[in-house]
Amino acid sequence: MISPSSQHYHDVIDVDFDDRTIVMRTMRKLESSVYKRPRAQIMPDMYSGLWRRQIVEWMYVLIKHCKLKHEATAAAVYYLDAAVMCSSSSLVNSPRDYQLCAMTALYLALKVFDSPTMRVVKLSSLVSLGNDEFTEDDIIQKEHDLVRALGWRLNPPTADCFFQRYMELLPFIDDDVDECQHQVDVDVDPYIDTSEKGEENPRKDEETSDQLTPKEHRRRERQLKLEEVASEFIEVAISRDRFLCVPPSVIAYAALLSAMELITKHEQQQQQQQNCHYDWSTFLHNMSDIAEMGDVFGHFGAESFNEYKRGGVARAVRRTKMLLDRIVKGLVLPPEEEDDAFFNTGSSRSRRLSINARENNINSNENSIFAECAKPSTLKSSSPPSPTSTVPSVNTASLPP
């Protein structure tokens, strides 16, 4: 017979050896060390604020227009911000340098985060987009300088990278819609990209799509919708200086929560579906135990160091979600000076708790849907376990009522 203490030891070992935990733990270490982003307060005024936001939004417009990978923009913004703060080189000395560096950063990020062998962005196209202010040689030289200045550290863990990891922990709930009532048009399947492929590839993708059941099609469509909405929240955060001090892991979690909440509210208002499509209870449990992002519903009164640290992460997630929601709704934001109480571990605990209480009052209405959806579900979750995981996902039936 295994003693309770021994059982607890084995449970801890299982979590520690979950590949998903190890990967996300490593990504968080990188985001706070090698790829730590500069704070907004130390960014030069010339390269921050409205101008930075316009540059970032231009990147996103280009990415969406060309149907390239969304995460490339987040990496490009990191390259650009790092270049501005790189005092050991003269990468950015004028507004023209800033524009050239922004274009070069996006060109470099597309090489790293997209598929250059399949979709090559021609330098001549970038020169045209820049109104011929720069030549191809200018971009090539700036790329060499940028890579050297970054020390070849070209793989920052972006909010989009964390988002994809978090999606592995989100179980979807199967519904009882009659399979005959749900028809899927393969030609417009959003997960099938037929651009710049040979004639044989679309047929192969069509055959693969035909092998999916209607429930699997519905889950894929929900995943795409969730990704689209969450990406918009991530874009809001990336383009604004206020979120420079927020780790990408926190931005991704807050964006995912906001997207889930927004979609659920919309569906309930349209009376399309009375039940949630997401297994909130299992997801939040996974995010706390596997992703180690803390309990976003907690009261943060834990005394142990590890639980206190998790509580700090959860506070940051709640703060970030509140800011994103209010920006999207066009509401007034709380004072920026209060952000340090959530994103700076050096702030006093009493000040953090008092501000957190005011924030809870602001979010009381928004959080009601969380309380309702987070109840343990009696429906069956259909999402498969992560292919990189060595242990199964948390079972909803094992959660406390």
DAQUI-V228095 format. One record per residue. PHI is phi in whole degrees, 0 to 359 (none if undefined). PSI is psi in radians with two decimals (* if undefined). OMEGA is omega in whole degrees, -180 to 180 (999 if undefined). Layout:
# DAQUI-V228095
<<PHI	PSI	OMEGA> <PHI	PSI	OMEGA>>
This chain:
# DAQUI-V228095
<<none	2.38	-179> <271	2.22	179> <290	2.75	179> <304	-0.70	-179> <294	-0.68	179> <293	-0.69	178> <298	-0.73	178> <299	-0.69	180> <298	-0.77	-180> <293	-0.62	177> <298	-0.74	179> <296	-0.73	179> <298	-0.73	180> <300	-0.76	-180> <295	-0.75	-178> <297	-0.53	-178> <261	0.18	171> <289	2.13	-176> <302	-0.62	-179> <296	-0.72	178> <297	-0.78	-178> <297	-0.77	-179> <295	-0.82	-178> <291	-0.60	177> <296	-0.72	178> <294	-0.72	178> <298	-0.70	180> <292	-0.61	176> <296	-0.70	-180> <292	-0.69	-178> <293	-0.41	-179> <258	0.04	-179> <229	-1.50	-175> <298	-0.71	-176> <251	0.54	179> <294	2.32	-176> <272	2.67	179> <289	2.65	176> <279	2.63	-177> <298	-0.56	-175> <294	-0.43	-177> <258	0.03	176> <285	2.37	177> <302	2.42	-178> <302	-0.58	-177> <296	-0.52	-175> <246	0.55	178> <221	-3.09	177> <72	-2.41	-173> <296	-0.69	-177> <294	-0.78	177> <301	-0.75	-179> <298	-0.72	180> <294	-0.66	178> <296	-0.79	-179> <295	-0.74	180> <295	-0.61	176> <298	-0.72	177> <301	-0.80	-179> <294	-0.68	178> <299	-0.76	-180> <295	-0.77	-180> <299	-0.78	-179> <293	-0.71	-179> <297	-0.70	-178> <271	-0.02	179> <57	0.81	177> <261	3.09	-174> <287	2.31	-176> <298	-0.65	-175> <292	-0.29	178> <297	-0.60	-180> <294	-0.75	179> <300	-0.70	177> <293	-0.71	179> <297	-0.68	178> <295	-0.67	176> <298	-0.80	178> <303	-0.77	-177> <294	-0.81	180> <296	-0.69	179> <294	-0.64	179> <295	-0.68	179> <297	-0.66	-176> <270	-0.02	-178> <279	1.71	-177> <282	-0.30	-177> <281	-0.16	179> <228	2.93	-180> <251	0.95	-177> <288	-0.72	-176> <232	1.85	180> <238	-0.09	-177> <203	2.89	176> <303	-0.63	178> <296	-0.74	177> <300	-0.66	-178> <294	-0.75	179> <294	-0.74	179> <295	-0.71	-180> <293	-0.62	178> <296	-0.77	179> <294	-0.70	179> <292	-0.69	179> <298	-0.72	178> <293	-0.72	178> <299	-0.74	179> <292	-0.75	-179> <296	-0.63	178> <295	-0.57	176> <293	-0.64	-175> <276	-0.73	-171> <256	-0.18	178> <250	-2.67	-178> <238	1.45	-175> <297	-0.45	179> <286	-0.39	-180> <261	-0.70	-175> <227	1.62	-177> <270	2.22	174> <271	1.98	-176> <289	2.46	177> <298	-0.62	180> <298	-0.59	178> <292	-0.71	178> <295	-0.68	178> <298	-0.70	178> <294	-0.70	179> <295	-0.49	178> <273	0.27	179> <56	0.57	177> <59	0.45	176> <287	-0.41	-178> <231	2.74	176> <258	2.94	177> <298	-0.65	179> <296	-0.63	178> <299	-0.77	-179> <292	-0.73	-180> <297	-0.78	180> <294	-0.72	179> <294	-0.57	178> <295	-0.75	177> <299	-0.79	180> <296	-0.69	-179> <293	-0.75	180> <297	-0.73	179> <294	-0.72	-179> <295	-0.61	179> <280	-0.09	-179> <64	0.54	-179> <62	0.34	175> <271	1.58	-169> <246	0.16	-177> <237	1.09	179> <293	2.47	174> <285	1.72	-176> <278	2.97	177> <298	-0.59	178> <293	-0.63	177> <296	-0.78	178> <295	-0.68	-179> <301	-0.76	179> <297	-0.63	177> <292	-0.69	-180> <293	-0.58	179> <297	-0.47	176> <294	-0.35	-177> <262	0.05	-177> <258	1.87	176> <278	2.41	174> <265	2.65	-178> <261	2.27	177> <290	2.41	174> <256	3.11	-175> <252	0.44	179> <294	2.37	180> <300	2.30	-177> <300	-0.52	-179> <287	-0.32	-178> <275	-0.17	-176> <245	1.84	180> <256	2.37	-179> <246	2.19	177> <272	1.95	-175> <295	-0.55	-176> <294	-0.42	-178> <244	0.32	178> <299	2.08	-175> <293	-0.27	-179> <269	0.00	179> <250	2.03	-179> <255	1.91	-178> <260	0.09	-178> <288	2.39	175> <55	0.70	175> <238	2.85	177> <288	3.00	-177> <292	-0.42	-176> <281	-0.51	-176> <295	-0.76	178> <302	-0.67	179> <294	-0.68	178> <296	-0.75	178> <296	-0.62	-180> <294	-0.70	178> <295	-0.68	178> <295	-0.70	180> <294	-0.63	-180> <294	-0.38	-178> <280	-0.20	-180> <278	2.53	176> <282	2.83	177> <303	-0.63	179> <295	-0.68	179> <292	-0.63	176> <297	-0.77	-180> <297	-0.68	180> <294	-0.69	179> <295	-0.69	178> <295	-0.69	178> <293	-0.67	178> <298	-0.74	180> <295	-0.78	179> <298	-0.75	180> <296	-0.71	179> <295	-0.70	180> <297	-0.80	-178> <291	-0.78	180> <297	-0.62	179> <297	-0.61	178> <294	-0.69	176> <295	-0.70	178> <297	-0.72	178> <300	-0.71	178> <301	-0.76	-178> <290	-0.75	-177> <296	-0.60	-173> <276	-0.13	-176> <248	2.34	-178> <300	-0.51	-175> <300	-0.45	-177> <264	0.14	178> <298	-0.56	-178> <277	-0.06	-178> <267	2.19	179> <299	2.53	178> <304	-0.58	179> <297	-0.65	179> <287	-0.73	178> <301	-0.78	-178> <298	-0.76	-179> <293	-0.78	179> <297	-0.72	180> <296	-0.70	179> <294	-0.76	178> <297	-0.76	180> <296	-0.70	179> <294	-0.76	178> <299	-0.76	-180> <294	-0.77	-177> <296	-0.78	-180> <294	-0.73	180> <297	-0.77	178> <298	-0.75	-178> <297	-0.76	-179> <294	-0.65	179> <290	-0.64	178> <293	-0.63	179> <277	-0.06	-179> <56	0.61	177> <281	-0.57	-176> <205	2.15	-179> <282	-0.54	-179> <265	2.72	177> <288	2.57	176> <277	-0.20	-175> <248	2.50	175> <275	1.46	-174> <301	-0.78	-175> <300	-0.85	180> <294	-0.68	180> <299	-0.85	180> <297	-0.63	176> <295	-0.76	178> <297	-0.73	-179> <294	-0.53	179> <281	-0.77	-173> <269	-0.70	-176> <269	-0.85	179> <280	-0.27	178> <58	0.75	-180> <257	0.16	175> <81	3.03	-179> <264	1.89	-176> <290	-0.19	176> <259	-0.01	-174> <290	2.86	178> <265	-0.05	174> <59	0.75	178> <251	0.24	-178> <293	2.58	-177> <260	-0.52	-177> <292	2.67	-175> <296	-0.78	-178> <297	-0.77	-180> <290	-0.61	177> <295	-0.66	179> <294	-0.74	177> <297	-0.68	178> <299	-0.65	177> <296	-0.69	178> <295	-0.76	-180> <296	-0.67	176> <299	-0.73	180> <295	-0.66	178> <296	-0.81	-180> <296	-0.71	178> <297	-0.82	-178> <296	-0.74	178> <298	-0.75	180> <299	-0.76	180> <297	-0.79	-180> <298	-0.79	-179> <299	-0.74	-177> <288	-0.60	176> <295	-0.81	-179> <297	-0.63	-180> <277	-0.10	-180> <75	0.46	-179> <268	2.87	179> <288	2.40	180> <270	2.65	174> <293	2.85	-178> <305	2.42	-179> <295	-0.46	-180> <297	-0.40	-179> <282	-0.24	-176> <298	-0.59	-178> <299	-0.49	179> <294	-0.30	-179> <250	-0.58	-174> <252	-0.07	179> <241	2.00	-176> <292	-0.20	-179> <277	-0.12	-179> <289	2.69	-178> <291	2.56	-177> <291	-0.66	-179> <295	-0.72	179> <294	-0.68	-179> <296	-0.76	-178> <291	-0.66	180> <293	-0.72	178> <292	-0.64	179> <297	-0.62	179> <295	-0.73	178> <295	-0.66	179> <294	-0.63	178> <297	-0.63	177> <294	-0.67	179> <296	-0.67	-174> <266	0.17	-173> <300	-0.73	-179> <289	-0.74	-178> <295	-0.62	-175> <285	-0.22	-178> <299	-0.62	-180> <290	-0.53	176> <295	-0.81	-178> <300	-0.62	-179> <284	-0.79	-175> <283	-0.39	-175> <279	-0.05	177> <295	2.49	179> <306	2.28	-176> <275	2.52	175> <264	-0.10	178> <274	2.92	-175> <271	2.24	175> <275	2.37	-172> <249	-0.12	-177> <292	2.34	179> <286	2.78	176> <293	2.79	180> <298	2.41	179> <294	-0.29	180> <264	0.00	-175> <272	2.51	177> <258	-0.07	177> <229	2.70	-179> <289	2.82	176> <292	2.81	180> <295	2.36	179> <276	2.24	-179> <300	-0.60	-177> <295	-0.35	-179> <274	-0.09	-178> <280	2.60	178> <291	2.61	-179> <293	*	999>>
